[in-house]
Amino acid sequence: MDAAIATRVLGQTLSRALHATGRGVVLVATAALSLVLFVATTLATAFILLGIGVLLLPLITPLVRRLTGLCRELAGQAGVPIGTPYLPGPSLEPGVVGWVQRCRSILTDPATWRDLLFLLLNVVVGFALGLLPATLLIYSVEGLVLSAGFWMLMRESGVDFWYGFTAMDTWPHAVLGALVSLAVFGIWLAATPHMVAGHALFAKALLGPSERAVIASRMRHLSETRSDVINIQATELRRIERDLHDGAQARLVAIGMKLGAATRQLRTNPDVAETLLVDARNATATALEELRCLIRGIHPPVLAERGLEDAIRAIALESPMEVDVTADVPGRLAAPAESAVYFAISELLNNVAKHANADRASIDMRHEEGSLRAVVIDNGRGGADASNGTGLRGIERRCATFDGTLVLSSPEGGPTVAILELPCALYSPRTSSS
């Protein structure tokens, strides 16, 4: 058992070192491109006064940002995530004025100059930290090959070869060379992931978002979500108005007319008046049911009275599919957050019932570390895409209003997994544990 564990650990270590060496080779390529783009960006900036730089800089900058984006991606693979640091771009006018505005936006963004500094330093840092892992690996393999007997072939050819500080001319020296190569191999195994991680930390120091960029990104997000909230509220108000006008209001008007007719017929034709009163009573019951449905659409009574867990279970019971619910939310959320989660999960189940051709789904909902996480899985045909419909996009906008996210995985053939996360706090104990 110990040997199997040691073999597995060695295999994992070797795999990490090989992957890190591969990323190191990519870093060497980024170092070469950094030199080219640094020179190009510097010349374009210098030629702005001549006018040609205004045309060149907006063409070169996307290439620079694509390269730095690749470095951020490599840093993320090494366990050092780096956010996007660029300020939101302005609305651009067409023609030459737009090119000037774009150039000005690039030059006034602090991230542009940090990218330029990164390009300059990455020529050295990226080349050194990227090339060193491959060099160590090749050097260790070279020592093992020489020590295995290749040194004898070189001696017969009249070539004196040294490995490190050891002359490869006798078997004792070959054994010493093999030990050195094994030591180099051990250094490669242990140090290579740290070298790539070191480059990731270097990249984060220069390519990470500044405080100004974080604030600007936050303001843009708040502006977008505020706009979404306003649009959602306006749409919801129009729906309520339409439902009231076409449903309950029309029925109440009809009830009033029936009651007026019954009043006129009461003395002269009591039988007709009785029929009209019965119709009015039935219409009253129908109008009341429509009002209750409308209220459930605004804020379901089960959600207000019994909390999110029982409200989700009620949705599951009403679904035409078999839906398993597992929930652990030991308290009540703020009413807007509860409503957002309720309607988001309701819309997800409606989408599954309408489009997924599924007969079974599951909901797992938990509140952990200050966030509510709900996972909805169905056994349908898959292929769901938020960009192809308004339902999923509406759920994304509803979650974004609360800084939440919707992550969708829906390969063709299924299953579809929708993960909804919403940062929120618990305010009071739940009202029901059923």
N, C-alpha and C positions, 0 to 999 in steps of 0.2 A: 504493500500500500504506500509506504514512504517513497519507494522508487517511482511509483506511478505519479505521485504528487510532485516529486522533484522533476520528472520528465515533463509534466504538464506546465510547471512553473518555468522551466527552461524554454519550452516551446513558446509560451506567451512572451517571455523576455526577448527571445529571438525575433518573434513576429513584430513586437513593438520597435525593436532596433531596425529591422528591415524597412518597416513603414516610415520610420523617422529618416532613414537614409534616403528613401525615395523622395520624401518631402525636401530633404537637403538638396537633392539634385534640382528640384524645382526652384529652390531658393537661389541656386547658382544662376539659373536662367533669369530669375527676377533681378539679380544683381547686374547682369549684362544689359537687360532692358532698362534698368534704372539709369545706367550711364547714358544710354541713347536718349531717353526721355528727359533726363536732367539737362543735357546739352540743348535739346530741341526747345524745352520750355524756357531756358535761360535766354536763348537767342530770340525766341518769339517775344519775350518780355522786353528785351533790349530794343527790339524793332518796333515797339508800339509807337514811339515818337515819330517813326518814319511812316506809320500807317499800316504797313504790312503785318505788324504784330497783332493788330486788331482782328485781322482775318485768320491768322495762324493760331493764336492762343486758344480760341474756342474750339478749334479742331484738335489740338494736342491735348488739352485738359481732359476730355473724356477718356483718352488712352491712358493718361496718368492715373485717373481715378479707377479705371478698370484694373490696372496693375496693383494699385494699393488695395483695391477690393479683394484681389486674389491673395495678397499678403494677409489681409484680415481673415479670409477664409482659412488659410493655412494655420494662422494663429488659433482660430477656433478649433481646428482639428487637433492642435496640440494642447487643448484645454484652457486657452486664454481667449475668451470671446471679446471682440472689439466692436463697439457700435459704430454706426455711420456718423461722421463728424460734420458733414456739410450743412451749411445754412440753406433754408428753402430759397429756391430761385425766384426772381420776380417775374411778373407777367411781361412778356417781351412784345415789342411792336415789330411789324414786318420790315424787311429791308435792312438798310445800313444802320438805321437807328437801333434795330434789334441786336445787331452784331456788337455795337458799341455798348448797349446795356448788358449783354451777356459777358463781354470782356470786363466791364466794370464790376459785375457781380462776382466774377472769378477772382479778380484782384483784391476785392474788399473782404473776401472770405478768408479768415485766418487759417482754415484747414488747407487752403491752397499753398500757403508758404510752409506749413508743416509737412505737406506732401513733398515739397521741393527739398526741404532739409532731409527728409527720409530718403529720397532718391539719392542724394549725395552720399549720405552715410551708408546706405544699403549696398552701395558699390563695394565697400570694404567689409562691412559686417555680414551682409548676406553671402558674399563670396566666401568669406572665411568660415562662418558657421555652417554653410551649406556644403562646402567642399570637404571639410574635415572628416565627417562621418564616412563618406565614400573612400577617402584616402586611407583612413584607419582600416577599413574592411579590406581594401585591395592590398594594403601593406601586410596585414596579418595572413591573408591567403598566399601572398607571395612568399613569406617566410616558411609557411608549411610546405609549399611545393618545393622550395629549395632544399629544406631539411629532409624531405622524403627521398632525395637522391639526385635531384636535378643539378645539384652543385657539382656532382661528379662529371656530368656531361659538359658543364661549362669548363671545368678544369681540363678535361681532355681536349677542349677546343682552344686551350691556352688563355682562357679568360679568368682573371682573378676577381672574385665577386665578394663583396662585403654586405652583410645584412646587419644593419645597425652599426654597432662597434665590433662586430664579430666577423673575422675572415672565414668564409665558408670553404675551408680547404681540407678539413679532417672530420671524421664522424663525431668526435667529441664536440667540435665546434658546431657541427650540424645539429646535435642535440641541444646545445646552448641556444642556437638560432631558433629551434622549435619552441623552446621555453619562452623566448622573447616574443615570438609570433603569437603564442597562446596568451601572453600577458597583453599584447596589443589587442587581440581579439576580445579579451575580457574588458579592456578599457572601452572598446567600441560598443560592446553590449550595454555597459553601465552608463556611458557618457552620452551616447548619441541622442536619446530622447531629451536629455537636459540641454544639449546644444540647440535642438530645434525649439525647445521651450524658451531658451534664452533669447532666440531671435523673436519669438512671439512676444515676450516681455518688452524687447526693444521696439517692436512694431507698435505695441499698445501705448508706449510712452509718447510716440510721435503721431500715430494715426488714430488714437482714440478721440472721442468727441470732447470738445472743450465745454466749459460751463455755459458759455454763450450759445453753443450749438445745442446743448441739452435743453436750455430754456426755450430756444427757438423751436425746437422739435416739439417740446411739450405744448407751447402756445399753438402751434399748427394743429396738433392733435386735438387740443381743446376746442379750437375753432371749428374743426371738421365735425367733431362729435356734437358740439352745440348746434351746428347747422342740421345734423342728422336728427337731433332731438326735436328741433323746431319743425322739421318736415314730418317726422313721425307724429308729433302732436297735432299738427294741422290735418294730416291724413286721418288720424283717429277722430278728430272733431267732426270732420266732414262725414265720416262713416256713421258716427252717432247721430248727427243731424239728419242724414239720409234715412237711417233706420227709424228714427222717431217720426219723420215726416211721412215716410211711405208705410210704416207699420202701425205703431201705437196711436199716433195722431189721427191717421185716417180711420182707424177703428173707433176711436173716441168720438170723432165727428159723426160716424155712422150710428153709433149708439145714441148720441144726442138726437139725430134725426128720427130714429126708431122710437125713442121716448116721446118726442113731439107728436109723431103720428099716432102713437098709442093714446096720448092725452086727448087728441081730437076724436078718436074713435071710442073713447071709454064709455060715453053715455049712449051713443047711437048704435054702436056695434061692439059689444063687450068681447065677443069671441075673437074678432080681429085684433082688438087691443091686447087680449091675453097672448095671442100668437106673437105680436110685436114685442111684448115684454119678455117672452121666453127667448126670442132671438136676441134682444138686447142683453139679457143675462148671459147667454152663450158668448156673445161678442165681447162682453166684459171679461169673461174667463180667458178668452183667447188673447185679448189685449194685455191682461195681467201676465200671461205666460210669455208674451213677447217682451214685455218690460223686464221680466226676470232674466230672459236670455240676454237682453241688452246689458243688464247689470253684470251678469257673469262675464260678458265680453270686456267690460271695463275693469272690474276687479272681482274675481270669483268669490262668492261668499265662503266656500270651503277654504280658500286661501286665507281670508281674513280671520276666520273663526278657528281653524284647526292647524294652520301652518303649512309650510312648504312640503314636508314629507307626505302628509295625508292628501294634499292637493295633487301631488304627482301620482300617488297611488290611485286617486280618483280618475285621473286622465288614463292611466293604464287600464283600469276596469272598463272604461268607455271605449277603448280602442278595439277595432275589429280583429286585431292580432292578439296573440298571447304575449303579454309583456311582463317580464320579471323585474321587480323593483327591489334594489338593495340601497338603503339610505341610512346615513349616520350624520344627522345635523342636530346636535344637542342644544338647540336654542332657536330663537327667531332672528331673522335678518331684518334689516330695514325694509319697509314696505315696498319702495321702488325696486330694490334689488330682488326681493322675493317675486315681485310681479314680472321682472325681466326674465328671471330663470324659469318661472312657470310658463310664460308664453313662448320662450325659446324652446323648451322641451316639448311643449304642445305642438309647435310648428314642426319640429324635427319628426315627431311621431306621425303627424299628418303627411309629411313628405314621404315617409317610409310607406304608409298605407296607400298613398296615391301612386307612387312612382317606382317603388323598389321591388314590387312583386314578392314581398316577404310575408311569412306567416308567424314569425317569432322575432322578438326584440327584447333587449334587456337595458335597464337603466341602473347605473351605479352612481350614487350621489353622496359625496362626503365633504365635510368641512374640516380642513387641516391647514395649520400654519397661516391663518388669516385669509384663506381663500376657499371658495366653494368650487368643487370640481365635480362635474357631471359627465359621465361617459355613456353614450347611447350607441348600442351595437345592434345591427339587424342582420339577418341571414338572406338578404335580398340579392339582386343581381349586380349591385354596385354601379360604378360609373357616374356617381353623383359629382357635380362640379358647381361650386358656388358662383362661377362666372357665367353660367348658362341659365340662371334663374333668379327670380327676385326673392324667393322664400329664404334661401340660405344667406343671400346678401343682406336681407332684412335682419336675420338673426345676428350676423356679424356686426351690423350697425347698432343693434340693440345692446350687444355685449360691449362694444367699443365705448358706448356712452358711460359705462361704469369701469373703463380701463380693462375690460375683460377681452377674452379671445375665444374664437371658435376654430379648432383645428380639425380638418376633415381628411380622412383616409378612406378612399372608395375605389379600389382597383376593380377592373372589369371582372365580373363573376362573384364579387363580394369577398368577404363581408364588408359592410360600411361601418366605420368607427368615427363617431363625432365626439370630440372632447371639448367641453365648454368649461372655461375657468373664469371666475369672477372674484376679484379681491373684495372682501366684505367682512365685517365683524359681526359677531353674535351679540344681540342686545338683551335678550331675555330667554328664559327657559321655554322650550317648546310646550305647546298646550296639549299635545296628544302624543302618545308613544305607540299607538296601534299600527 
